[in-house]
């Protein structure tokens, strides 16, 4: 994913000679304290500082909220597998404007990709992570690849540097990923005609773990990982009976990897909405995790405020795991640093949480030009 200024919200440190003022990001409404210092030859532009502490609690855009409320609930869809022989192609970017977003969301590819995510969510409904599930050779191979990537973090320690975020060792880790990515794909595809698919699925895989130039990670990278899994389903490597293990084994392992990368290399949040975002880095585990808790006898959305529940059940339920992680990395009152998650805790049941998050994912991620301008389209995920 190439760097784009639109993905970042820049806030500058306060000038010692200037009284504190409030500036508002024109894209999402988050606020930062202090005007930017004047740019001169002696004083270069300040580096990007990610929003990691609570911003001022301004309400989210009303029209945006209405769009989420009025949007239809996405429905699950069966992924159509391709027939062989098939001509694969290097995927490329197509989205540059809101009109392109509208064109994409009116296509069958968009509906089917989102339907795939809904199907994954339904596969884990009312199930714990530890529940028995079918683990195909494909699922076992993906988990093994992710475990290798986790092991590399231990082999490439972070550098001692003055910068708080964006440890340069991440570039070494990402470089090793690039050197080995093709061999990982071939391990999955084994022999025969499937080897030719590498040219198409490799870019999605490479864009799933953050950007090595900016040393950041966000929901766009996470969506690329979902797109990579979708492509594997399109070629028949991932089948419907694998969906539960794709969430409970593959995605859980992916989440473990990304959290370790975030903590060890201090990845900056790409395109974070700050205090009014769902989470600085992830969205899909909240969808899958809320599905897990549907019809749970004891745990309700408000249970996320019970520390004992988080301590004892976050290893079984992704939603609780996400809340526990947010509480670990953010300081202060939960309602101040995560007001949206706090609001969701007041929803009466997990089914409403799940459907609301699915609608929000479509509006807040798949319909955002700054995120989707980096998304790739080929023969498996078509630009119709």
N, C-alpha and C positions, 0 to 999 in steps of 0.2 A: 504494500500500500504506500503510495507516494505521499509526501507531506503536503498538507493543504492548510492554509491559515484558518479556513472556516471551521476546522475541527477544534480549535483552541479558544478559550476565553482568557484573555490576557489581563492580568492585574499587576500593578506595579507597587513596590514598597513605598511607604509614605516618605515624602521629602521632609527633612527636619525643619525646614523654614516655611513649610506650608501647612495651614490648619487642615485637619482631616475633613475630607469631603466624600460624598458618595457618588460613585459612577455606576451606571447600569449597563449590562451587556445588551445590545440591541437584538440579539438572537434568541435569548432565553429568559432574560429578566433577572439573572443573578447579579449580585452586587459585589463590588470590591471597594475597599477603602483606599482613599488617597489618589490624587491625579498623577499621571505619569510625569516623571521629571523631564525637563527639556532635553532634547537630543542635540548634542553638539559633537564636534570632532573629538573633544576631550571626554565627553560623556556619551558613550555609545548606547543604543537602545537596551533596556533591561531584558534579561532573560525571562522566558515564560515561567511563571510560578503557578503551579496547579492549585485549584481551589480544594483545600484539604480541611479547612476549618469552617465552622458554621458561618454562612453569609447572612445578611439581613433577611428576615422572613417576609419577603414580598410574595404575594399570592401568584400562582402560575397563571399563564395566559388563559383567559376565560374561553376564548374561541377554541383553543386547543383542547380544553377540558370537555367542552361540548362535543367536539369532533369525536373524542374517545367514547363519551357516553352514548352518542347516537350511532356509532359504528356498529354494523352487524357482528355477531360473534363468529369468528372464523371456524370453519368446519373441517374435520379430518378428511383427507383424500388418500386414495390408493395411489402409490407412486408407479407410473407406467414404466416398465423396463424396456430398454431398447432391444432391437433385433440385430444380429450380426450377419454379415459383415457391416461395420459401421465406420464412417469417416469422422475421426475425432479432430478437434481443432484447438489451437491455443486460445483460451478465453481472453476477452478484452473488455475494457470499460465502455459503457454506452450512455450512462446517465450524467447529464450536465445541468439540467434545469428542472423546475417543478413540472413542466410539461412532459419531460421524460419519465418522471416519477409516476405521473398519471397514466402514461402509456404502459409502463411496466405493470402497474396494479390492475390494469384492465386486461392483462394477458393471462392465458392459461398457465404459463410458467410460474407466475407470481402466486396464483391461487393454489397450485399444486405444491410449491415449496412451503408456503405457510400451512397448507393442509398436512404436510409431512411433519412439521413441528407439532401441530395439534395431535396427530397420531402418536407421536412420541410421548406427549403429555398424557394421553389417554392410556397408554400402555403401562404407566407407572401408577395409575389411579388407585388409591387406597392400599398401596404396597410400600413396604419398607425397603431400604437399600439392601439389607441382608437377606431378603426373601429369595428362595431358590428361583433360578431362571435359566433358560437355555443359553449356553455360551458356545456359539459356533466357532470354527477355526478363525473366521474373519474377526470376530469380536476379540478372541484371545490374542490375535496378532496385533490389533490396534492397541489393546491394553499394554502389550509388551513394548511396543514402540513408545508409548507415553511414559512407561516406567524408565526406559532408556533416557528419555529427555529429562526426567526428574533426576536421574543419576548424574547427568552432565552438570547440573547446577552445583552439586557437591564437588565436582572435579574442577570447576571454574569459579573460584571464590571471588567475591566482589572486591574491587579496588578500593584502597584508602584514598578518598578524595573529599574536597571541601563541599562540593555540591550535595545538597540534601537528597535530591531526586535525580534519577537517570544515571545509574551506575554504568560506567563504560564497559564493564565486563559482560554486560548483556549482549554487546555487539560480538564478542568472542563466542558466546553461547549460540547466538543466532547464525554466525558464520559456520559453526560446526553443523548446525541444523541444515543449512544450505548445501554443505558438502555431502551430507548423508541422506537428504530427503528422497532423492531418486531411488536409492537402494531400498529405503523404507517402502516406497510405492511398489517396487518389484517384489518385495516380500509378500505384500498383500495380493498382488495380481498373479503371482506364480508364473505359469507358462501359457503359451497359446496366444489367441487374438487379444486377450486382455492387456498384454504388455503395451499395446499401442495407445491405451487410454492414459498412460502416464503424462503425456504432453498436456492433457486437459485437466486432470485432477491435481497435478503438482502445484500450480499457482494458488489454488484454494488452500491447500495444506500449508504452504509457506506463509500465507497471510493470516493464519489462525492463531499465531502466538505473539503478536505485537509487531511494532515497527522498529527496526534496528537503527534507523537514522534519528528518529525522534525519541527513541527509548520509551515508548508508551504503549498502552493497550486499552481497548475499549469494546463496546458492544458491536462495532463493525468487524473487529477481528473474531469475536465470538460467533457472529453470523456467518463468517467464512468457514468456521469449523463445522457449523450446521450444514452449510452448502456442500462441504466436502463429504459429509456423511450422506447427504441427499444424492450426490453423484454416485457414491458407492451403491446406493439403493437403486439408482437408475440402471446401473450395469448388472444388477442382480446379485452383488456380493452381500449386501445387507437385505434380509427378507423381513416380512412383517413379524414372523415369530421371533426375530432378533430384537425387536424394538425395546422390550423391557430391559434386556441386558445392555443395549446401546445407551440407555439412560443410566441404569443402576451400576454398570461397570465402566463403560467407556466415558460417559460424560462426567461421572463422579471422579474418575482418574484425571480427566482433562482439567477439571476444577481444582483438584489437588495440585497439578502442575502449575496452573496459572497463578494460584495463590502463592506458591513458593517463589515463582518468578517475580511477582509483585513485591513480596517482602524482601527477598535477597537482593534484587537489583533495583528496587525502589522505582518501578515503572510508573510513569506519570499517567494519569487517566486521560485517555483520548476523547475529546469532545464531551467531557463531563458537564452536566447541567448544574453542578455544584449542589447546594442545599436542596434544590427542588428536583433533583434527579432521583430515580429509584435507587441507583447504586453507581459508584464511580466507574466500575469495571464491567459488571455482569447484569444480564437480564433473564436469560433462559433458565438458570437454576431456580429463580423465583417462580417461574411458570411450572416447571416440573415439580418443584417442591410443594407448591400449593395443591397440585393434583394428588400428590401422595397423601395429603392430609384430609382429602374430601371424605366426609362421613366418619371421621375419627370420633370415637365415643367421648373422649375427654378433652383433647386439645382443640381449642378454638383460636381464631385469629388473634384475640387478645392475650393468648398464652405466651406470645413472644416477649411479654414484659416480665415473665417469671424466669428468673435466672436459673432456678433448679431445673426447670424443663429444658432450657437451652443446654445446660451442662450435661444432662442425662440422655437427651434424645437427638442432639444435633448430628450425631454420627449415623442416625437412621433416616433423618428427614432433611432434605436439601434446603428447604425454606428456613428451618431453624438454624442450620449450619450457616446460611448467608447472614442471618440476623446476628448470630454469635460472632462472625467475622467482622461485621460492621462495627459492633460494639468493641471489638478488640483494637481496631485500627483508628477509630475516631473517638475523640475525647469530648466530654461534656454530656449534657442531657440528650437522650435519644430523640425527644420531640424537637430539639433544636437543630441537631446535625442531620437528622433523617425525618423531616416532617411528613414526607409522602408515605414512608413505611409506617410511621406512627398513625397516619390517617387510615391506612389499610387495616391496621389492627382493630379498628372499630367496625369493620364490615362484619355482618352477622354470621356468615359461614364461609367455608373454604371454596365452595363451588362458585360463589360470587367473586371471590378473590381471583380464582383461576380464570374465569371468563373475562373479568376486567383486565387482568394482566395480558391476556392474549390480544385483546383489542388495543391495549396500550402499546404492546410490542409492534403491532402493525403501524400505528400512527407515529410513535416516538422513535422507532428505529427504521423500519422498512420504508417509511415515507419521508425520511429526512435526507435532503440532497447532500449535506456535508458528510453523512455516513455512506449513503448509497452511491455517491460519485466514484467510490473506489471499488464497487462491487463488479464482479466479472461475469461475463456471459459467453457461453460457447454452444456446443451441440447438445449438452446434457441439461444445462440451465439456459434456455433459449431467450434471446431478445427477439420477441415476435414483432 
